[in-house]
């Protein structure tokens, strides 16, 4: 049981529903979805029907009116089932808040309730071939042309793009204004002339989560789709939302650590080496003790961060610290856990191998860990 005054029995009821959905409607198809490198579109609609999308969105917009622990519950249950790459969190907890917090009344009315039901699936396009963590370096342009913008450029590593009906695109509306020249545009992909969905990229891990290249060739986007209705606010909006994105990555990292340690301990209790259980060998037992301690510390730190977020006291430095530490430790712990399995740990059919590969993304996505340390250092 999570030890937090913000975690209630209602969260546990919600957990039961998430677990049923993941176990019954997702896990049986995991291998096929990983082979296709994407999750079918109707899975999103089904998740919306069950109230598993947008659990934090205000009830007036069709959401669950919940908190960050609802998001944690979804991530934990996916991870425990070995299916951490279901990117519901990206849609619900990262993209939807952009519109809920910064959108105009018209944008909220047009999109939020449809995003809660799964009628609209979303993606966010920030990264470019020459601009990753340095968002000020993006080259995608949005040039005003009457009551439209002409959007041109290229994006890469964009999750959910293969099924997205709506993409929030970061673009330069004033290339000479630095960070103040960045704006966010809401692109509806259906019948968007000049928009091309590129390759579904093949990744080391998180294989069922589609990741794509995007191309824009003078795509006409209505001025009414400028997020918030004011140019030059995009960089501020992105910076305000990144701490929560990094908190979500910490949630995933801690869940992966805990599951990996559980699996390694169970294996070490059954595997015989030189006539003894593996866990009876001091080296293996000590290594597992270190892993369990790290995972336990990560859990305590994570819950403290979630509480701060719910209370409105979680800032950019907190996000950077939580993200880099938990994702680094997850990689260390999962590597040690894989080693416990020996050769079997390197086989894809073992969950520990998938966890090891999936966790590696955490040190890169949402800003590399080197960038996180730089952000923290600047605040000292």
N, C-alpha and C positions, 0 to 999 in steps of 0.2 A: 504493500500500500504506500502510495506517495505521501510523504509527510509534509504537508503544506496546508495552511489555513484556507487556501484558495481551492484546494482539491476536495471535492464533495462526493457523496454517494451518486449524485447525478452523473458524474464523470465515469464512474464504474458501470452504470447502466449503458451509457454511450459506448464504453469499451466493448461490452458484450455484443452490441450490434455491429461494430466495426469488425470484431473477430469473426462473427458469422459470415459477413460479406467477404472478407479476405479469404477465409478458409474454404467456403463453398463456391464462390463465384469467380475467384481469381487464381488461387493456387493450382487447381486442376489444369489451367490453361497456361501456366507459367512458361513451360518449355516452348510452346508454340509462339507465344508472344515474344519471348527472347529471340527466337529464330527470326521472327519478322521485324525485330527491333522497334516495335511499337505496340501499344495497347489499343484494341479496337475502340472505335468511337462510341459504340453503344454501352461500353463499360462506364463511361462518364455519365451517360444519361441514367443508368441504373444507380450509380452512386448518388446522383442528385435526388432521385426518387426516395432513397433511404435516408436523406438528410446528412450525407457524409461529405458534401461539398459546402464550403463557406460556413463552417460552424461558428466562426467569430463574427460574421457579417450581421449587422443589425436586423432585428426581426422585421422592422418596417420595410426592409428590402428583400425579405424572403429568406434571410439567413437564420442561423441558430441562436444568435445573440449570446454566444459563449465566450470563452477566453482561450489563452494560449495553451492551457492544459488539454483542451479538446484536440488541438493540433498535435500535441505530444502523444496523446492516446493513439491517434491514427498512425503516426510514424512508428510508435512502438509495436503496434499489432502487425503492421506490414513487415517490419524488421524481424520480428520473432517468427513470422511465417517464411522468412527468407525471400521476401519480395519488396525490398526497400525502395526499388526504383519506380514504383507507382507514384507519379508526380502530382498527386492531388494537392499536396502542400504548396506547390508552385502556383497553381491556379487559385487556391483558396486563401492562402496566408501571405502570399507575396504580391500577386497581381491584382486581385480584387480590392485590397486596401488602397491601391493607387486611385481607383475610381471612387471608392467610398470616401476617402479623405480629401482628395484634391479635385475630383470631378465637379463639373457644373451640375445644377439640378437636372437639366435635360439629360446629361450623360448618365447620371445615376438612374434616372427613370428608364432610360433606354436599355441599359445593360445589366444592372445588378441582379434583378430578380431572375433574369434568364441565365446568368452565370451561376446562380445558386441551384437552379434545377438541372444544370448540365446541358441546357439548350445551346449555350455558348461556352466553348472551351477556349482558354486564353493562353497566350505565351507573351514573353517580354523579350525584346530584341535590343540588347545593349552591345554585346561583344562584336568586334569586327576583326578581320584578318590582321590588321595592324594596330588594334586597340583593344586591350583586355581590361586589366585593372585600371588603366589610365583612361577614364571615360572622357576626359577633356580632349583626347586625341581622336575622337570619332570623326569620320569624314562623310558619313551619310548626310545629305542635304535635303532641306524642305524649303522650297522657294514659293513665296506667295504668288498666286495667280488668280486674281478675283476672289471668289468665295471658296477657292480650293488651294491646297498646297500641292506642288509637284515634288514627290518624294523620290530621290535617287540615291543609290548606294548599295552596300552589301553588308550582310551580317553573317556570323557563323557561330557554331556551338549553341544553337537556340533550341531549348527543350520544349516539347509539346507542339512544335510547329507543324508536324505532319497531320495533326488533328485539330489545329487551332482555327476557330472561326473569327477570332479577334486577337490582334497582336499590338501590344504597346511598343512603339518604336521610338528609340532615342535618336534624334537628328539635330543637326545644326540649322537653326533658322537665322542665325547671324554668325557667320564664320569668323568674324573679326572681334567678337565680344568674349572670347574665352569660355569659361564656365557659364557665363550669363547669356551665351548664345545658344545653349542647348534647350530644346523643347521636347515634349513627349506627345506623340500623335497616336490616336487610336485607329488602327487600320482594320477594317472589316474585310476578310480575305475573299469572301464570295464575290465572284465577278469583278475582282480588282484588276483591271487591265494594266499590264506592265509589271505586275507582281509575279515572281517565279519562285516556286518552292524547289530548292536545290536538293542535293543528295541527303539521304538519311545516313548520317555518318556512323561508321562502325567503331565501337569503343571497347576498351579493355574490360570495363565493368558496367553495371547499370544498363544492361543490354536491352531490357524491355522499354526503357525510357528513350523515346525517339529524340534525336539531336541532329539538327539540320543546318544547312546553309540557306540563306534567303537573298534574293536579288530584287532590287527596285529600279525600274526604268521609267521615270516620270509618272509614277503612280499618283492618280488624283485622289487626294484625301480631303474631305470637306473641312473647312475652317472650324465648323462646329465640333470637329473631332480633336481639336487641340485640347489636351488635358488641362482642365481648369480654365480654359478660355483666355490665357495670357501667355504670350511668348516669353522665352527666357527663364522659365521656372523649372525646367526639366532637371537640371543638375541638382538644385535644391531638393526637389521631390525624390530623386534617386538617393541622395545622401541621407535623407530622413528615413527612408525605408530600408536601407542596407543593414542597420543594426538588427532588425527583426529577422531578415534573411539569414544573417550570420548566427543568430540564436537558433533558428530552425536547423541549420547545419550542425550545431552543437547537439541538438536533440538526436539527430540521426547518428552522430558519432558515438554518443554515450550508449544508445540502444544497441548499436553494433558491437561495442566493447562487451557489454553485459552478456549478450547472446553468445558471442565467441567464447567467453570464459566459461559459461555454462556448458557449452558443447565440448570444450577441451577437457574440463573436469570430468564430465560423464565418460568421455573416451578413455581418459587416463585411469579410470576406475575399472575398466574392462580389459584393456590391452595388457597382455602379458609380455614382459621382456626379461630374459634370463631367469625365468621361473617366478618372477614377482610382477604384481601389478605395476604399471608405469608410475602411478601416483605414489607407490611405496619407495621409489627411487628419489633420493633427496634433491637431486638437481631439478627434476621435473616438478616435484612438490614445491620447491622454493620459487621456481619460475611462475607457477600457477598462483602462489601466494602474492607475488608481486603484481600479477595481472589483476587478481581480484581486488587488491588494495587500490590500484589505479582506477579501476572501473567504479569502485565505491566512492572514491574522492570525486570522480567525474560526475557521478549522480548527485552528490550533495551540492556541488558547485552549480550544476545545471538547474536544479530546483530553486536554488537561491536566485539565479539569473531570471528564471521564469517569474518568480514572485516579484522581483524588481520591475520586470516588464509590465506585469499586470497592474502594479502600483504606479506606473508612469515614471519610474526612476532608473530606467535602463538606457544608457546613452551609447554613443558611437564607440567610446573606448571599451565599455563593457562588452559590446558586440564583438569587437576585434579580439579582446582577450579570450572570451568564451570560444570563439571560432577556432583560433589558432591552437589553443592548448588542447581542446578536446579532439580535434581532428588529427593533430600530431600523435597524441596518446593512443587514439584508436588504431592508427597504423602500427604503432609499436606493439600494442597489446595483441592485435590480430596476427601480426607476424609471429609473435611468440606462440600464440595458440595454434597457428598452422604448423609450426615446428613440432609441437606435441604430437600431431597426427602423423608426422613423418611423410613418407611417400603418398599416403592416402590424402594428406592435406592438400596436395598439389593436383588432385583429381577434381574435375569440375562438378562431378555429381555429389561431392561433399559440400555441405553448406559453408564450412569454414573457408573454402576456396573462393566461393562467391562473395562472402563478406570481405575477405582480404582484398579482392579486386574492386568491389564497390566502394569501400572506404577510402581508397586512394584519391578519389575525386574530391573529397572534402578539403584537402590541402591546397586545391587549385580554385575551385568554384567559389563565387561570392567574393573574389579578391584573394590572391595568393597569400599564403601565410607570411611570406616575407613582407608583403604590403601591410598585413595586420600588425606586425611588429613595428613597422615604421610609423604607422598611425599611433600606436601606443607610445612609442618613443617621443613623438612630437608633443604629446600631451603631458609629458613628465615635467 
